[in-house]
């Protein structure tokens, strides 16, 4: 079981942690939402929660709760620019479908 980030995503995570002034890593979670059933939730964490699992990739720490891990196992987090927009993109091998807006997914 694992999560990983591309070098571009790692750069953006490190940059955001520096701007915050502190932080342990990036928490990745899944919540029930959207037209496809699930949505990703990202937040910067100052410390791991007691049940968090921790992964390191490209020099950054990724935290995930045990309930979300099966849905994001093997996911690569990338940073992409599409036209005028830029942001994180989830390359999730477990997603069987995504909605048209790209905000939610099904497993």
C-alpha positions as CSV (number, residue, x, y, z in Angstrom):
1,X,0.0,0.0,0.0
2,X,1.4,3.4,-0.9
3,X,0.9,6.9,-2.2
4,X,3.4,8.9,-4.3
5,X,3.9,12.3,-5.7
6,X,5.6,13.6,-8.9
7,X,8.6,16.0,-8.5
8,X,6.3,18.8,-9.6
9,X,3.7,18.0,-6.9
10,X,6.4,17.6,-4.3
11,X,7.8,21.1,-5.2
12,X,4.3,22.6,-4.7
13,X,3.8,20.8,-1.4
14,X,7.2,22.0,-0.1
15,X,6.5,25.5,-1.3
16,X,3.1,25.6,0.5
17,X,4.6,24.3,3.7
18,X,7.2,27.0,3.6
19,X,4.6,29.6,3.0
20,X,2.6,28.3,6.0
21,X,5.7,28.5,8.2
22,X,5.4,24.9,9.5
23,X,3.8,21.6,8.7
24,X,4.4,17.9,8.9
25,X,3.0,17.0,5.5
26,X,0.0,16.7,3.3
27,X,-3.1,14.7,4.5
28,X,-4.9,12.9,1.7
29,X,-8.5,11.7,2.4
30,X,-11.6,10.6,0.6
31,X,-15.0,11.9,1.5
32,X,-18.5,11.0,0.2
33,X,-19.4,13.7,-2.3
34,X,-19.9,14.7,-5.9
35,X,-21.8,13.2,-8.7
36,X,-19.5,10.1,-8.9
37,X,-19.7,9.2,-5.2
38,X,-16.3,10.2,-3.7
39,X,-14.1,13.3,-3.7
40,X,-10.5,13.8,-2.6
41,X,-9.8,16.1,0.4
42,X,-6.3,17.6,0.9
43,X,-5.1,19.5,3.9
44,X,-1.8,20.4,5.4
45,X,-1.1,18.6,8.7
46,X,1.1,19.9,11.5
47,X,1.2,16.5,13.0
48,X,0.0,13.0,12.1
49,X,-3.3,11.8,13.7
50,X,-2.9,8.7,15.9
51,X,-4.4,6.4,13.2
52,X,-2.7,8.1,10.1
53,X,-0.5,6.0,7.9
54,X,2.6,7.9,6.6
55,X,4.3,7.6,3.3
56,X,7.3,9.5,2.0
57,X,7.7,10.3,-1.7
58,X,10.1,12.8,-3.4
59,X,11.0,14.1,0.1
60,X,7.5,15.0,1.3
61,X,5.3,13.2,3.8
62,X,1.8,12.0,2.8
63,X,-0.7,11.1,5.5
64,X,-3.8,9.0,4.9
65,X,-6.4,7.5,7.3
66,X,-7.0,3.8,7.2
67,X,-10.5,4.2,5.8
68,X,-9.4,6.2,2.8
69,X,-6.3,4.1,2.0
70,X,-8.0,1.3,0.0
71,X,-9.5,3.9,-2.3
72,X,-6.3,5.8,-2.9
73,X,-3.7,2.9,-2.7
74,X,-1.3,3.3,-5.6
75,X,-2.4,6.8,-6.4
76,X,0.2,9.3,-7.8
77,X,-0.4,13.0,-7.0
78,X,0.7,15.3,-9.8
79,X,0.8,19.0,-10.3
80,X,-0.6,20.0,-13.8
81,X,-1.3,23.2,-15.7
82,X,-4.3,23.0,-18.1
83,X,-4.9,26.3,-19.9
84,X,-5.1,29.0,-17.2
85,X,-5.7,26.5,-14.4
86,X,-3.2,24.6,-12.4
87,X,-3.5,22.2,-9.5
88,X,-3.2,18.7,-8.2
89,X,-4.3,15.8,-10.3
90,X,-4.9,12.4,-8.9
91,X,-3.7,9.4,-11.0
92,X,-5.7,6.8,-9.1
93,X,-5.6,3.2,-10.5
94,X,-8.7,2.4,-8.3
95,X,-11.0,4.9,-9.9
96,X,-13.5,3.2,-12.2
97,X,-15.1,6.4,-13.3
98,X,-14.7,10.2,-12.8
99,X,-17.3,12.9,-13.3
100,X,-17.2,15.3,-16.1
101,X,-15.9,18.2,-13.9
102,X,-13.1,16.0,-12.6
103,X,-13.9,16.7,-9.0
104,X,-15.3,13.3,-8.0
105,X,-14.7,9.6,-8.7
106,X,-16.2,6.2,-8.3
107,X,-14.4,3.0,-7.1
